Amino acid sequence: MRSAADLKKEIESRLKAYLKRDKTGIRHELLTIFVNTKSLSIARTHELLAAKFSVSIQSVASMVGTIASKIGILRIKKDKDNATAIYELKDQYADLVRRMVGAV
């Protein structure tokens, strides 16, 4: 079993690789939005990104899904009554993401 420090290093490595492939700045902006707002739906995230970038809601959903599943820094909350998923930045990674976004 991996220690918390090992897991954090792995997350940092994944995040660096993800941001390194950011040619337009949209990934940087997406992570900045999550650092500043903590929890968002795909629709709200799209609204915020569409103000600066020409992006489809499907592209936003794909980016958020990648960050949640492959990088592992977002948690998904979904109420039984509401079909809308809310994505939240995990507290233990907030400082790491803030530092990484500021460094890029």
Secondary structure, DSSP 8 states (H G I E B T S, - for coil): ---HHHHHHHHHHHHHHHHHT-SSSHHHHHHHHHHHHSEEEHHHHHHHHHTTS---HHHHHHHHHHIIIII--EEEE--SS----EEEE-GGGHHHHHHHHHH-
